[in-house]
């Protein structure tokens, strides 16, 4: 009897609540409380057309697509994106039946918070149009790695602003600031297929309407002398005249060259070649207790350290066994035997007679003409490579050892570098080095009316390298212009090798200390330099 009574009471309760349940089901349609369409609470909207207007108004808005940091708008209409409102409303209707709706109704009746139930955005789009749009983005935005950048120093007139109305015509200015090298940026290639899901997610999001495209990155190439050559080509392009240079990294053999095969007046830099030919001819180098070789050593010291033209002519005379004409022919043949076919001498220094020019690859070019001295000529590349060969000879290898290994020893090549350390002119390439007074450098500079030059062996952040830099200006090569550009090129090279040392984690070998030959007789007290250990 008790069970029957409980059953009757429950049946009466159900029949009493059924009209309320049915009425709530009607007013809850089409979207019950707690049901979200695409993340939006739209249960207050009772008309499907109104729901469609609301959803389409939101999802028809453009989305922001990012290729790295580049913002690209995408209109949903461009890929035929449409929200399937009917499908979403139909899925929401499943919650108007069964135990789920009872739970919704009871929570609503008792004032309890609704349990959240989500209906995802249902949509259609033309995937082929989306792929085509991504392909067009890839064509416009894909890019290879960018090269290393060199930011040159500011050039200023008398330390002031870069452009001054009272600056002389064609004046480049004084070297005032340092070079900076910046690594290249990675290359980026759009992954079309991998980028589709994030775009779809943005198209179907009510709040996060942006997407980052998936990119495949290619790291920039490690720094090479190709980068240095490119930057220095740009840096010297506006020189008021003509500038040419040659650089070699002796640790790797890489070269950088800007018009380096153009002939210039030989100037005093050609004395490096004279001394090399002399050392090759000396039987035992600058020997002790050998008056002839000691005298030759003093002439070399004058020629390289003091840049003395008379001493250089005496060396040429010694090369020719007392005849300077035979000496210049000996020098020319010596250089040609090494492959330096644009280097020659027809006379000594300071002669009044200009002989007809000997045709060479360097002076027969039609693009540049530096009005070279017809009696003595060379090129930045040949003088640079000769200094490279002298250093390599000190290591028992290279061009000089290959051709003259029987008559030219590593010690004799070191003797050449030792005497070059006595060139005390600390401007031009030397002055461009950081902490120049403590820098390891041997060099030989040269001057003519229209041309200046400097050829240097430098021990840098990654080891030894050679710089050979020549400049020309018709009529007169002024000192301030050439010196500032010499310093700039020298500093650019040093900073490049410092950057490469950092990027590649390289360790420079210890710099050698140049010792005097056994027969050395000092002409004077030279300034202390790093290449000889401060002696």
URMO-V701660 format. One line per field, one symbol per residue. psi: psi as a letter, one per 40 degrees, with the letter a starting at -180 (. if undefined). A space follows every 50 residues. Layout:
psi->???
This chain:
psi->ddddddddddddddddedddddddddediehiiehhhfehhfeehehddd ddddddddeeiiihhhgbehhhihhdddefhhhgddddddddedeeiadd dddddddddeeiiihhhhhihhiiihdddddddddddddddiiiiiihhh hiiihihfeaidhhdeiihehdaihdiiihhhiiiiihhhhddeeddddd dddehedgfiihihihihiiiihieddddddddddedehgbhhiihhhhe deeiihhhfeehiiidaededddddddddddhdfagiifgdddddddddd dddddefhdddddddddddefehddddddddddddddeegeehiheiaif idhhiihhhiddeeiedihefihedhiaidddddddddddddddefiadd dddfdeehidddddddddddeehehfabddeeiifdeeihhiihiiiide iiihhihhhadeaiihhhhiiihhdhhidddddddddddddddddddddd dddefihhihiihhiiidehhhdahiihiddefe.
